[in-house]
Amino acid sequence: MTVRVTLNCQLKPGSVESLTPFLAENLPNVRGFNGCMSVKVFFDIDQKEMLLEEEWISLNQHKEYMKYITDNGVLAELASFFEQPPVVKYFEKEMI
């Protein structure tokens, strides 16, 4: 069963200009990680918000990815663009 992960991120003022190249460099790594099916990025510039919408084959594979970016420092670098920790939610796809 696939898992949808959303991260709603409140951005620091003026951070979009430096966040965009960071995402361009790092999103291919996310998309290529074992278990990642897709990653989409949405911005609400007026509200200084970014939404990351990811789909993973399993929750465990997403957790493996989170450990990987924690260990290599990418998560800390990403968090430096945020006013506060992101709101992370997990949704399982219902088979109706």
Secondary structure as GFF3:
##gff-version 3
##sequence-region A 1 96
A	DSSP	beta_strand	3	10	.	.	.	ID=ss1
A	DSSP	alpha_helix	16	31	.	.	.	ID=ss2
A	DSSP	beta_strand	36	44	.	.	.	ID=ss3
A	DSSP	beta_strand	49	56	.	.	.	ID=ss4
A	DSSP	alpha_helix	59	71	.	.	.	ID=ss5
A	DSSP	alpha_helix	74	79	.	.	.	ID=ss6
A	DSSP	beta_strand	87	92	.	.	.	ID=ss7
###
